[in-house]
Amino acid sequence: MDVLGSGHEQVVFCSDPASGLRAVIAIHSTALGPALGGTRFHPYASEDDAVADALALSRAMSYKNSLAGLDLGGGKAVIIGDPHTDKTEALLRAYGRFVESLGGRYLTACDVGTYNADLDVVARETRFAHGRSLAYGGCGDSSVLTAYGVFQGMRAAAQHRWGKPSLAGRTVGVAGVGKVGSWLVDRLVEDGADVVVTDVDAGAVERVLARHPAVDAVADTATLVRTPTDVYAPCALGRALDDETVAVLEAEIVCGGANNQLAREGIAAELMRRGILYAPDYLVNAGGVIQVEDERHGLSGVLPLSGKPGFSFERAKEKTERIFDTTLRVLQVAEEQGVSPAVAADRMAEERMADVGRLRVIRLSRDW
């Protein structure tokens, strides 16, 4: 794998045989600020697969943080292993020491396989662990606002496609009802949508159906993508939109919480060719990082320019609502320029990274 040719600033391999830690930290860009991105704990088939995931996810974080208007770069970490059997205090603390060794270039938070309580343990060894539990002054479960942001993006896509920012009376298929997907279902039901779900974890589906008896469930994702829906929401792992899926997808809009949904570069163009409106994943699922960023400044005392100390869920929620406007702008620019929304979003994110990142050539007294 050509790590040096990936365009990343830094890739760190972390190993602590005593605790069993094997991890990769990828820093894609610090043009806008320290690289923020979660820690994924997953049983990768190989080290190459873990590195590839870290590289792709960290790059997406640069674009996500840029388009969300945050002064943050993009990074991501992956821990190789089964979070159900391999996660220990010693392993998490060893990982925390590696994060600390980067001196704040990388800020970590929760992702697939890690939770607030895990970050509380990591934070015992580093100042740069966020997304902590409420008991430790953190922001709590960031999946709440991640789902809220996806919902706002979906409303914007509905406005663009159907002229009304609502999912009422529309059928939405949600693939993956874990941390983000289950919260998204709550929002959709509240908005009056008809919801169909699936998940590899039968228990996750049962929990959703217990809360919302009117929700339907299908056996698997292959069935869901062939089910006539208005919106398809991938909310599990990445690469959900591959050639086979796009060829049979029965939906007018794709908008979900999963990261890196496009399995290859040409998928966005194929969606466009089929008339399927794609709301870029890193654009709509930025609510979690918005929540974590509010925590980061809140724990340091006072949020810049606000004068209000501490983390505020309502303040973070208000910022997350802006995903609606940003999504609408991306979709409009894409239409005006005759490109896919993925291309339009990339261009807008890259433009901000270049314009704002350029300001670092203006030296300040603190730089000397």
ABEGO torsion letter per residue (X at the ends): XBAAAAGBABBBBBBBAAAGBBBBBBBABAAAEBBBBBBBBBBBABAAAAAAAAAAAAAAAAAAAAAAGBBBBBBBBBBBEBAAAABBAAAAAAAAAAAAAAGGABBBBBBBGBBAAAAAAAAAABAABBGBBAAAGBAEBAAAAAAAAAAAAAAAAAAAAAGBBBABGBBBBBBEBBAAAAAAAAAAAAAGBBBBBBBABAAAAAAAAAABAABBBBABAAAAAABBBABBBBABBBGABBAAAAAABBBABBBBABBGABABAAAAAAAAAAGBBBBBAAAAAAAAAAAAAAAAAAAAGBBBGAGBBEBBAAAAAAAAAAAAAAAAAAAAAAAAAGBBAAAAAAAAAAAAAAAAAAAAABBBAAAX
